Amino acid sequence: METLDYDVAIVGTGLAGLRTAIEILRKDKGRLGVKVAVISKIYLMRSHSVSAEGGTSAVLYPEEGDSFELMAWDTIKGSDFLADQDAVWRFVHLATQEIRLIERWGVPWNRREDGRIEQRWFGGLSFPRATYAQDKTGFFEMRALYDTLLKYDNWDRFDENFVTSVVIENGQFKGFTAIDLRTGNFRYFRAKAGVIATGGAGQLYRITSMAASSTGDGYGIAYNAGLPLKDMEFVQFHPTGLVPRGLLITEAARGEGAYLINKDGERFMKRYAPSKMELAPRDIVSRAIMKEIMEGRGIYDEHSGLYHVWLDMRHLGKERIEEKLPFIREIGLKYLGIDIVDQPLPIRPTVHYNMGGIHTDIDGKVLMANGTPVRGLWAAGEAACVSIHGANRLGSNGTNDCLVYGYIVGNDVYNYIERERPQYPDQPRTALSAEEDRIFGRILGRESGGEDVYQLRNELKDTMERYVHVYRTGSELEKAVVKIKELKERYKNIRLTDRSRTFNYNLQHALELGFMLDIAHVIAQGALLRTESRGAHARLDYPNRDDEHWLKHTIALRSDGEPSFSYIPVRITMWKPVARVY
Ligand SMILES: Cc1cc2nc3c(=O)[nH]c(=O)nc-3n(C[C@H](O)[C@H](O)[C@H](O)COP(=O)(O)OP(=O)(O)OC[C@H]3O[C@@H](n4cnc5c(N)ncnc54)[C@H](O)[C@@H]3O)c2cc1C
């Protein structure tokens, strides 16, 4: 085992991880010589953030009618009142500075005629405040952050290092364990402070817009360490995933005016959100599409056996499409041979985002079951649940969450190091050897048994796709829980076909599957217990929101391999919940 010493170890190099690293180095300016390790299981710039398309919300034009209050209201109403309102209030104020800052770092925002930054409509907004760079916003943001990070010396990157666990003893963070994928060597990142910025878990489903690397490892790592996960049953389905695999067709398409039409050529959103139409929030549009399909107004796709509706952009005209949605045109052409200039795209809801995540406080400090922070551990971005997005995130509020929380967490980490001058922790020998034995002895070294990683993964994806989808019922969720438990049992018996150490993806996938099974269990069981419909959690057997019993966050903890649940209040500081109509 190799020990690597750093003041701060950041797991994840998406927008949240990179922004955190920059903030720490930028605050330090070499004063304390804080050394940062930036760790990613894939090549740094391949992090899922790079594929964010449509935009990043912030208040830029109060003189034209936008305001912090309006953005906070949109976010809280969008969350179906499950967001913590003090966190939202802080978030909306910090988003503006991030837009200006990353512009200086090189993001080429689209411009108005007069040269000022342009913004566009997104679902659930009362003002067009999604700031964008064509339909490749995440790519340009990632590039600007990466270029900025290169200006600093005091950091090292560890691409293709797979983090397997977080070590915490007596409420103190002590580092991360990892596998160097190139050599298969076991590593201990010993650090004074740690940040988990590992993104979401779209890969639990078959149809998802999220990257192959979005397997929710950070959730699993925290959960295995006995830390609580919050609100995991709220999984966002983006309405417009390209059939068959769910590749994202950005909401910006509807922001630019695209229509949703059913098999009769009807703009069906008039039945579900008459005032906002296609620009209602994602949960509402996803349900509308599924309703159309369930009631026989979808279109059958022979190749995939899936039903879909159409996303129609023909009326936007070639010039506007080329200027504002070039990537979407390219996706249509490359994947389906369809030119959106003269044909509509077949779409259906696709898994896109996890509203839930690692339970943190308003500063991103990771909380323990007793509600106090782990000393020296933070989480940011999609891995964390603060909670800003409650039961449903608004489009264009994901990238800004990463930027704002990268800033907040980076600051908080630096203050901790500056004020408390923590020392390197003692080597937690028992924890390290137990982890090494789990990976190399019990998983890689297993001779007997016969379960195949990919078979189990496929069965898991099918289960989630079938029983834990846009619409849920108690009996289907029960079936999901039973099946997931069966898969967890079978997982104990997995056997790898690749037994080598070098770039052993079979081993990586096995470890990921372990996390995925646990997370799926938390999601399905949490959804079964929540007997109401709120935001992205829609129960056909409990169709109404029930504030009297369920205006609360779900907290899931691991106990004996099974999740156990408790609930904590939502912080309501500004607006009492009202009916959510658009
Ligand atoms: C297709 C798509 C389009 C989107 N478009 C928008 C948009 O237009 N606007 C918007 O606001 N939001 C958008 N979102 C949402 C938003 O982009 C994401 O929520 C956000 O980028 C997540 O960033 P992150 O930094 O939390 O993690 P990610 O970018 O997902 O990065 C995760 C990082 O963690 C690392 N990691 C994970 N597990 C391990 C491990 N075990 N060991 C080591 N490293 C690990 C990965 O290597 C990676 O570096 C979009 C999302 C998708 C999927």
Ligand as a Chemical Component Dictionary entry (heavy atoms), coordinates in Angstrom:
data_LIG
# 
_chem_comp.id                   LIG 
_chem_comp.type                 NON-POLYMER 
_chem_comp.pdbx_formal_charge   0 
_chem_comp.three_letter_code    LIG 
# 
loop_
_chem_comp_atom.comp_id 
_chem_comp_atom.atom_id 
_chem_comp_atom.alt_atom_id 
_chem_comp_atom.type_symbol 
_chem_comp_atom.charge 
_chem_comp_atom.model_Cartn_x 
_chem_comp_atom.model_Cartn_y 
_chem_comp_atom.model_Cartn_z 
_chem_comp_atom.pdbx_ordinal 
LIG C1  C1  C 0 -26.330 15.479 -20.281 1  
LIG C2  C2  C 0 -26.463 16.441 -19.143 2  
LIG C3  C3  C 0 -26.717 17.774 -19.403 3  
LIG C4  C4  C 0 -26.852 18.668 -18.356 4  
LIG N1  N1  N 0 -27.114 19.980 -18.652 5  
LIG C5  C5  C 0 -27.190 20.872 -17.634 6  
LIG C6  C6  C 0 -27.397 22.252 -17.926 7  
LIG O1  O1  O 0 -27.485 22.678 -19.072 8  
LIG N2  N2  N 0 -27.482 23.111 -16.893 9  
LIG C7  C7  C 0 -27.361 22.695 -15.593 10 
LIG O2  O2  O 0 -27.416 23.547 -14.695 11 
LIG N3  N3  N 0 -27.157 21.392 -15.298 12 
LIG C8  C8  C 0 -27.064 20.484 -16.290 13 
LIG N4  N4  N 0 -26.861 19.154 -15.979 14 
LIG C9  C9  C 0 -26.600 18.779 -14.587 15 
LIG C10 C10 C 0 -25.182 19.142 -14.185 16 
LIG O3  O3  O 0 -24.382 19.221 -15.325 17 
LIG C11 C11 C 0 -24.589 18.124 -13.218 18 
LIG O4  O4  O 0 -25.417 17.990 -12.102 19 
LIG C12 C12 C 0 -23.208 18.562 -12.755 20 
LIG O5  O5  O 0 -22.386 18.880 -13.843 21 
LIG C13 C13 C 0 -22.549 17.513 -11.881 22 
LIG O6  O6  O 0 -21.242 17.930 -11.604 23 
LIG P1  P1  P 0 -20.396 17.333 -10.429 24 
LIG O7  O7  O 0 -19.166 18.168 -10.338 25 
LIG O8  O8  O 0 -21.221 17.192 -9.222  26 
LIG O9  O9  O 0 -20.010 15.850 -10.900 27 
LIG P2  P2  P 0 -19.637 15.211 -12.332 28 
LIG O10 O10 O 0 -19.378 16.208 -13.364 29 
LIG O11 O11 O 0 -20.656 14.172 -12.587 30 
LIG O12 O12 O 0 -18.241 14.536 -12.022 31 
LIG C14 C14 C 0 -18.100 13.449 -11.143 32 
LIG C15 C15 C 0 -16.632 13.253 -10.878 33 
LIG O13 O13 O 0 -16.448 12.303 -9.841  34 
LIG C16 C16 C 0 -15.469 11.366 -10.225 35 
LIG N5  N5  N 0 -15.729 10.121 -9.511  36 
LIG C17 C17 C 0 -16.939 9.508  -9.351  37 
LIG N6  N6  N 0 -16.765 8.374  -8.635  38 
LIG C18 C18 C 0 -15.443 8.287  -8.348  39 
LIG C19 C19 C 0 -14.644 7.350  -7.654  40 
LIG N7  N7  N 0 -15.168 6.256  -7.114  41 
LIG N8  N8  N 0 -13.320 7.571  -7.565  42 
LIG C20 C20 C 0 -12.756 8.664  -8.140  43 
LIG N9  N9  N 0 -13.456 9.593  -8.803  44 
LIG C21 C21 C 0 -14.794 9.396  -8.907  45 
LIG C22 C22 C 0 -15.600 11.268 -11.728 46 
LIG O14 O14 O 0 -14.427 10.750 -12.290 47 
LIG C23 C23 C 0 -15.850 12.732 -12.072 48 
LIG O15 O15 O 0 -14.617 13.403 -12.133 49 
LIG C24 C24 C 0 -26.726 18.231 -17.014 50 
LIG C25 C25 C 0 -26.463 16.901 -16.760 51 
LIG C26 C26 C 0 -26.354 16.006 -17.805 52 
LIG C27 C27 C 0 -26.128 14.564 -17.471 53 
# 
loop_
_chem_comp_bond.comp_id 
_chem_comp_bond.atom_id_1 
_chem_comp_bond.atom_id_2 
_chem_comp_bond.value_order 
_chem_comp_bond.pdbx_ordinal 
LIG C1  C2  SING 1  
LIG C2  C3  SING 2  
LIG C2  C26 DOUB 3  
LIG C3  C4  DOUB 4  
LIG C4  N1  SING 5  
LIG C4  C24 SING 6  
LIG N1  C5  DOUB 7  
LIG C5  C6  SING 8  
LIG C5  C8  SING 9  
LIG C6  O1  DOUB 10 
LIG C6  N2  SING 11 
LIG N2  C7  SING 12 
LIG C7  O2  DOUB 13 
LIG C7  N3  SING 14 
LIG N3  C8  DOUB 15 
LIG C8  N4  SING 16 
LIG N4  C9  SING 17 
LIG N4  C24 SING 18 
LIG C9  C10 SING 19 
LIG C10 O3  SING 20 
LIG C10 C11 SING 21 
LIG C11 O4  SING 22 
LIG C11 C12 SING 23 
LIG C12 O5  SING 24 
LIG C12 C13 SING 25 
LIG C13 O6  SING 26 
LIG O6  P1  SING 27 
LIG P1  O7  DOUB 28 
LIG P1  O8  SING 29 
LIG P1  O9  SING 30 
LIG O9  P2  SING 31 
LIG P2  O10 DOUB 32 
LIG P2  O11 SING 33 
LIG P2  O12 SING 34 
LIG O12 C14 SING 35 
LIG C14 C15 SING 36 
LIG C15 O13 SING 37 
LIG C15 C23 SING 38 
LIG O13 C16 SING 39 
LIG C16 N5  SING 40 
LIG C16 C22 SING 41 
LIG N5  C17 SING 42 
LIG N5  C21 SING 43 
LIG C17 N6  DOUB 44 
LIG N6  C18 SING 45 
LIG C18 C19 SING 46 
LIG C18 C21 DOUB 47 
LIG C19 N7  SING 48 
LIG C19 N8  DOUB 49 
LIG N8  C20 SING 50 
LIG C20 N9  DOUB 51 
LIG N9  C21 SING 52 
LIG C22 O14 SING 53 
LIG C22 C23 SING 54 
LIG C23 O15 SING 55 
LIG C24 C25 DOUB 56 
LIG C25 C26 SING 57 
LIG C26 C27 SING 58 
# 
